Amino acid sequence: MLISELLSRQKNNNKIAIKHGNEKISYCNLYKKSKTLSLIIKNHIKKSNNVAIFLPNSIEYVIAYFAISFSKNIIVPIGVKSKPTEIISTIDYCEIDLCVTSYSYRDIIGKSLNSYNFNVSVLFVEDGTIENFNTHKPKKRKSNQIVKSNDSDMVAILLHTSGTTSSPKRVMLTHNNLICNIESNIKSLNLSDKDITLISMPMNFGYCNTAQLLTHIYLGASIIILDGVFWPKHFFEIIQKERVTNFTGVPSMLLMLLDYRYANSYDITDLRYICFGGGKMPVNKLKLLIKKFNTVGFVQTYGQTEAAPRLTALLPEDSVTKIGSVGKPISNVAIKIYDENDQEVENNMIGEIVAKGPNIMKGYYKQPKITKRVLRSGWLHTGDLGFLDDDGYLYISGRIKNMIISGGINIYPEEIEQILMEHPDIKEVSVTAEEHNILGEIPIAKVVLKEGHYVNSDELRVFCHNNLSNFKVPKKFEFVNNLDKTYNGKIKK
């Protein structure tokens, strides 16, 4: 099955597919608009079959998304908050000839393309108008490596990894990768066409792309797009008004919900699941969330863009007994823990998490050497450290590249961060390594305090000593106003 077929199956369905603010669209109209736009795309494709989308979360984004798929081309989402250098980096690396956007972003795209050496066509989603930029500049790029095909094993989308946007590295996910992960996700959560999901994360983020957008289109279910930024008051109003049944977010969002004093004023009894992942969730805060919102099933998940993206889920029935775990592999996914020699280790031993299944990416676009290294022996080497307990539940310990080696002892920054995040005065924290002439490396912490709160280094040091082994306690605490983030909100290391 191709992902375009997910929408084709709903072409006679008059049910409202998507709501966004005061806008809404039925499945049949979504199909018609996507098909119409796909014909324009077909007529303007030149050499490259990679087509960019430069649109925010919106109905227009979904129309453009499926239009590209219907035209048998490859979707390349670009975040609308990207800087001109980042936009051009993606356009050049992915050899984009055509970019779908809206008139409200014309100036941003135009400014970016003015410094580019090749001509690019811009298609405005509102009316199908085409505008050509840099037509006076010769086009001599090499054709890209992906051949057009209707085969479900061919690439459907090129997604940015969760690294920084200065790197153009893109994950090649096939139609089959996506469909398999969708079906496993549906089976894991027992979703149906009666479900209503609320989307708040960027649609160009792999987590949202599969677990929410495509999963609910597959089912013929309903999608609500959050209008504006995520705020607890707005969140609860929409959950109540639209009778939302599931939501997917990151830990920082859930912590905002926990702190919202008026949460009990809303009827959220239809909300079956809150799924979350993409960062560390302090165990003590998760316990409070489960207690405070006792009608909601909290589902902690783990995945990577390279896995389309979901690998595991800790379902509500295990959320207390296995708290701190990210759950068991979802259907059609296998997880193992390897040592540094790629040998499987015993239960409860920390090693690299490796994964296998039909959801695992085809590879990194134009990066065969990195692909071979990451997909060696048929397993995705995630770069994450963790262990499986005796019951097969996965626990995350940190990332290999973030590991600090101090005096020959391995220290996992995420463990220290989790403890510090339990301090009532701390909003955000990042633990990294600093060179030391005796120990090699020592852990240091950059800390962002909550507005109006104060704590000093000595107090944090005592707090850490009370919760961590001495060698894990940061040797320095630096108080900063903010921490640099990646395109999807993760703290840069």
C-alpha positions in Angstrom: 0.0 0.0 0.0 1.1 3.6 -0.8 0.4 6.3 1.7 -1.7 8.1 -0.9 -4.1 5.2 -0.8 -4.9 6.0 2.9 -6.7 9.1 1.6 -8.0 7.4 -1.6 -9.9 4.9 0.6 -11.8 7.9 2.1 -12.7 9.7 -1.1 -16.4 9.2 -0.7 -16.4 9.8 3.0 -18.3 13.0 4.0 -17.1 12.9 7.6 -15.0 15.9 8.8 -11.4 14.8 8.6 -9.6 17.9 10.0 -10.5 20.9 12.0 -8.2 23.9 12.5 -9.5 26.9 14.3 -12.6 28.0 12.3 -11.6 25.9 9.3 -12.7 22.3 8.6 -12.6 19.9 5.7 -14.3 16.6 4.9 -12.4 13.5 3.7 -14.0 13.8 0.3 -12.9 17.4 -0.1 -9.5 16.7 1.2 -9.1 14.0 -1.4 -10.4 16.3 -4.2 -8.1 19.2 -3.3 -5.1 16.9 -2.9 -5.7 15.3 -6.3 -6.2 18.6 -8.0 -2.9 20.0 -6.6 -1.2 16.7 -7.5 -1.9 17.4 -11.2 -0.2 20.8 -11.0 2.8 19.2 -9.3 3.1 16.6 -12.0 3.1 19.2 -14.7 5.8 21.2 -13.1 8.3 18.5 -12.0 11.6 18.8 -13.7 14.5 16.6 -12.8 14.1 16.0 -9.1 11.2 14.1 -7.7 11.8 15.5 -4.2 9.2 18.1 -3.5 9.4 20.4 -0.5 6.6 21.5 1.8 7.1 24.9 3.6 3.9 25.2 5.5 2.9 25.3 9.2 0.5 22.8 10.8 -2.7 23.4 8.8 -5.2 21.8 6.5 -3.1 23.2 3.6 -0.1 21.2 4.9 -2.1 17.9 4.7 -3.4 18.8 1.2 0.1 19.5 0.0 1.4 16.3 1.7 -1.0 14.0 0.0 -0.8 15.9 -3.3 2.9 15.2 -3.5 2.2 11.5 -2.7 -0.5 11.3 -5.3 1.9 12.8 -7.9 4.2 9.8 -7.2 6.9 12.2 -5.8 8.8 12.3 -2.5 7.7 14.6 0.4 10.4 16.8 1.9 9.0 18.9 4.8 10.9 22.0 5.9 10.0 23.7 9.2 8.6 27.2 8.8 10.8 28.4 11.6 13.9 27.5 9.6 16.4 30.3 8.9 17.2 31.1 5.2 20.6 29.2 5.4 18.7 26.2 6.7 16.1 26.4 4.0 18.7 26.6 1.3 20.7 23.8 2.9 17.7 21.4 2.5 16.7 22.7 -0.9 20.2 22.2 -2.2 21.0 18.9 -0.5 17.6 17.4 -1.6 17.9 19.0 -5.0 14.5 20.6 -4.7 13.0 22.0 -8.0 9.5 22.6 -6.5 8.4 23.9 -3.1 4.8 24.0 -2.0 4.0 26.9 0.3 1.4 29.7 0.9 1.3 33.4 0.0 1.9 34.3 3.6 5.4 32.7 3.3 6.3 34.1 -0.1 8.7 36.7 1.3 10.5 34.2 3.4 11.0 31.8 0.6 11.8 34.6 -1.8 14.5 36.0 0.5 16.0 32.5 0.9 16.0 31.7 -2.8 17.6 35.0 -3.8 20.9 33.8 -2.5 20.6 30.4 -4.2 22.4 29.5 -7.4 19.6 27.5 -9.1 16.1 28.2 -10.2 13.3 26.8 -8.0 9.5 26.9 -8.7 7.2 27.8 -5.8 3.7 26.5 -5.9 1.1 28.4 -3.8 -1.4 26.0 -2.2 -4.2 28.5 -2.1 -4.8 28.7 -5.9 -2.2 26.5 -7.6 -0.2 29.5 -8.9 3.4 28.9 -9.8 6.2 31.4 -9.4 9.7 30.8 -10.6 12.7 32.2 -8.7 16.2 32.6 -10.1 15.2 31.7 -13.6 18.4 33.5 -14.9 20.6 31.1 -13.0 21.8 27.9 -14.8 20.7 24.5 -13.4 23.5 21.9 -13.4 22.9 19.8 -10.4 23.1 16.1 -10.5 19.9 14.2 -10.5 19.0 12.7 -7.1 19.4 9.0 -6.2 15.8 8.0 -5.9 13.9 6.7 -8.9 10.1 7.3 -9.2 8.2 4.2 -8.5 4.8 2.9 -7.3 6.5 0.2 -5.3 5.6 0.4 -1.6 9.3 -0.3 -0.8 10.3 3.0 -2.4 10.8 6.2 -0.5 7.7 8.2 0.5 9.3 11.0 2.6 12.6 12.4 3.6 12.4 13.5 7.3 15.0 15.5 9.1 16.6 13.7 12.0 16.2 15.0 15.5 19.7 16.5 15.3 20.4 20.2 14.6 19.1 21.9 11.5 22.6 22.9 10.4 23.0 19.3 9.3 21.0 18.4 6.2 20.9 14.7 7.0 17.5 13.2 6.0 16.0 9.8 6.8 14.5 7.9 3.9 11.2 6.3 5.0 9.4 4.1 2.5 5.7 3.7 2.1 6.0 0.2 3.7 8.0 1.6 6.7 5.2 4.1 7.4 2.3 1.7 6.9 3.8 -1.0 9.1 4.4 1.5 11.9 0.8 2.9 11.5 -0.7 -0.6 11.8 1.4 -1.5 14.8 0.5 1.8 16.5 -3.2 1.1 15.9 -2.9 -2.4 17.3 -1.0 -1.2 20.3 -3.6 1.4 21.3 -6.7 -0.3 19.9 -7.6 2.9 17.9 -10.6 3.1 15.5 -12.4 5.5 13.2 -14.2 6.8 16.3 -11.0 8.3 17.6 -10.3 12.0 17.7 -6.7 13.2 18.0 -5.3 16.6 18.9 -2.2 17.6 17.1 0.1 20.2 18.7 3.6 19.1 17.7 5.0 20.1 14.3 3.6 17.9 11.5 7.1 17.7 10.0 8.2 15.9 13.2 8.4 12.1 12.7 6.4 11.4 15.9 3.4 13.5 14.7 3.7 12.4 11.1 3.1 8.8 11.7 1.5 8.4 15.2 -1.1 11.1 14.6 -1.5 12.4 11.1 -1.2 9.2 9.0 -2.6 6.9 11.7 -5.9 8.8 11.9 -6.1 9.2 8.1 -5.6 5.5 7.8 -8.6 4.9 10.1 -10.8 7.6 8.7 -10.8 9.1 12.2 -10.8 12.8 13.1 -7.9 15.3 13.5 -8.0 18.5 15.5 -5.0 20.8 14.8 -4.2 23.1 17.8 -4.5 26.7 16.7 -1.5 28.6 18.1 1.0 27.7 20.7 0.5 25.0 23.4 -1.1 26.4 26.5 -2.9 24.3 29.2 -6.0 26.5 29.2 -6.3 26.2 25.4 -5.5 22.5 25.5 -8.3 21.7 28.1 -10.8 23.8 26.2 -10.3 21.9 23.0 -10.2 18.5 24.7 -13.6 19.3 26.3 -15.2 20.9 23.3 -14.1 18.4 20.6 -14.3 15.3 22.8 -10.7 14.4 22.0 -9.8 10.8 22.7 -6.0 10.9 22.3 -3.1 13.3 22.4 0.6 13.0 21.7 3.2 15.3 23.3 6.5 15.7 24.9 7.3 15.7 28.6 7.5 19.5 28.9 3.9 19.8 27.7 2.7 17.3 30.3 4.6 19.2 33.1 2.7 22.3 32.1 -0.6 20.4 32.4 0.4 19.2 35.9 1.1 22.7 37.0 -2.2 24.1 35.7 -4.4 24.9 38.7 -7.8 24.9 36.8 -7.4 21.5 35.2 -10.2 20.0 37.3 -12.7 22.5 35.8 -12.8 20.7 32.5 -14.6 17.5 31.4 -11.9 15.3 29.9 -13.6 12.0 30.3 -13.4 11.2 26.6 -9.6 11.5 26.7 -8.4 7.9 26.7 -4.7 8.3 26.1 -1.9 10.9 26.5 1.1 9.5 24.7 4.5 11.0 25.3 8.1 10.6 24.4 11.1 12.5 23.0 12.7 13.2 26.4 13.1 12.3 30.0 10.0 12.4 32.2 10.8 12.7 35.9 9.3 9.7 37.6 7.9 11.6 40.5 6.1 14.0 38.2 4.7 11.1 36.1 3.3 9.6 39.3 1.6 12.9 40.1 0.2 13.1 36.5 -1.3 9.6 36.7 -2.9 10.4 40.1 -4.2 13.9 39.1 -5.7 12.7 35.7 -6.8 9.3 36.8 -9.3 8.9 34.0 -6.5 9.2 31.4 -4.2 6.4 30.3 -0.6 7.7 30.1 1.5 5.9 27.4 5.2 6.4 27.5 6.7 5.7 24.1 10.2 5.4 22.6 11.3 5.7 19.0 13.5 7.4 16.5 12.8 9.1 13.2 14.9 6.2 11.7 12.2 3.8 12.9 9.2 5.6 11.4 9.3 6.3 14.5 7.7 4.2 17.2 9.5 1.2 18.7 8.0 0.7 22.2 5.1 1.7 24.3 4.4 1.4 28.0 0.6 0.9 28.1 -1.6 2.3 31.0 -2.0 -1.1 32.6 1.7 -1.1 33.3 2.3 2.6 33.9 2.6 2.2 37.6 4.2 -1.2 38.1 6.8 -0.5 35.4 7.1 3.3 35.9 10.3 4.6 34.5 10.3 2.1 31.6 9.4 3.0 28.0 7.6 -0.3 27.7 7.8 -3.3 25.4 8.3 -3.4 21.6 5.1 -2.8 19.6 4.1 -5.5 17.2 6.5 -6.3 14.4 9.4 -4.7 16.2 12.3 -6.5 17.9 14.6 -4.9 20.5 18.0 -6.2 21.7 20.8 -4.8 23.8 24.3 -5.0 22.4 27.7 -4.5 23.9 30.5 -2.6 22.1 31.3 -5.7 20.1 27.7 -6.0 18.8 27.1 -9.0 21.1 23.8 -9.4 22.9 24.0 -8.8 26.6 22.0 -10.4 29.5 18.9 -8.9 31.0 19.4 -5.8 33.3 22.8 -5.0 31.7 23.2 -1.6 30.0 24.3 -1.6 26.4 23.3 0.0 23.1 19.6 -0.4 22.1 19.2 -2.0 18.6 16.0 -2.5 16.7 14.7 -4.5 13.8 11.4 -4.5 11.9 9.7 -3.5 8.7 9.4 0.0 10.1 13.2 0.6 10.0 14.3 3.2 7.5 15.8 2.5 4.1 18.7 4.6 5.1 20.1 8.2 5.2 19.7 10.1 1.9 23.0 10.3 0.1 24.8 8.9 3.1 25.6 5.2 2.3 28.6 5.0 4.7 26.6 6.3 7.7 23.7 4.1 6.6 25.9 1.0 6.6 27.3 1.8 10.0 23.9 2.5 11.6 22.1 -0.5 10.0 24.9 -3.0 10.3 23.9 -6.7 10.6 20.3 -5.8 9.7 19.7 -4.0 13.0 19.2 -0.3 13.6 21.9 0.9 16.1 20.0 3.7 17.9 22.9 5.2 19.7 20.8 5.0 22.8 21.9 3.2 26.0 19.5 1.1 28.0 18.6 -2.3 29.3 15.8 -4.9 29.2 14.5 -6.2 32.5 13.5 -9.9 33.1 10.0 -9.2 31.8 11.2 -7.6 28.5 10.5 -4.0 29.4 13.0 -1.4 28.1 14.6 1.3 30.2 16.6 4.1 28.7 19.9 5.1 30.4 21.2 7.7 28.0 23.0 8.2 24.7 26.4 6.8 23.8 27.6 10.1 22.4 26.5 12.0 25.5 28.2 9.6 27.9 30.8 11.2 30.2 33.8 9.1 31.3 35.2 10.5 34.5 38.1 8.7 36.1 37.3 5.6 34.0 33.7 5.6 35.3 30.8 6.0 32.8 28.3 8.7 33.7 25.0 9.1 31.9 24.0 12.8 31.8 20.3 12.0 31.4 20.3 10.3 34.8 21.6 13.5 36.4 19.2 15.7 34.4 16.3 13.6 35.6 17.2 14.1 39.2 17.7 17.9 38.8 14.4 18.2 37.0 12.7 16.9 40.1 13.9 20.1 42.0 11.0 22.4 42.4 12.9 25.5 41.3 14.3 24.2 38.0 12.6 24.6 34.7 15.3 23.1 32.3 18.7 21.6 32.7 21.5 20.2 30.4 24.4 18.2 31.7 27.5 18.0 29.6 31.2 17.1 29.9 34.0 19.4 30.7 37.7 18.4 30.2 39.6 17.7 33.4 43.4 17.3 33.7 43.1 14.4 36.1 39.8 12.7 35.6 39.6 13.2 31.9 36.0 14.6 32.0 33.7 15.9 34.7 30.0 16.6 34.5 28.7 20.2 34.6 25.2 21.4 34.6 23.6 24.4 32.9 20.4 25.3 34.7 17.3 27.4 33.8 15.3 28.4 36.8 11.5 28.9 36.9 10.4 32.5 36.7 10.5 34.1 40.2 12.4 31.2 41.7 15.9 31.1 43.2 18.4 28.5 44.3 22.2 28.6 44.5 24.9 26.1 43.5 25.5 24.9 47.0 21.8 24.0 47.5 21.8 22.1 44.1 25.0 20.3 45.0 23.4 19.1 48.3 20.2 18.1 46.4 22.3 16.0 44.0 24.4 14.5 46.8 21.2 13.3 48.4 20.0 11.6 45.2 23.1 10.5 43.3 26.4 8.8 43.9 29.2 11.3 44.6 30.9 10.8 41.3 27.7 11.7 39.4 27.2 15.1 41.1 28.0 18.0 38.7 31.2 19.8 39.6 29.9 23.1 38.4 26.4 24.7 38.1 25.9 27.5 35.6 22.7 29.5 35.7 21.5 30.6 32.2 18.4 32.3 30.9 17.7 29.6 28.3 19.1 26.6 26.6 19.7 26.2 22.8 17.1 23.9 21.2 17.0 21.8 18.1 14.2 22.3 15.5 11.8 20.0 17.4 12.4 21.4 20.9 15.1 19.1 22.2 18.0 20.6 24.1 21.2 20.8 22.1 24.2 19.0 23.6 
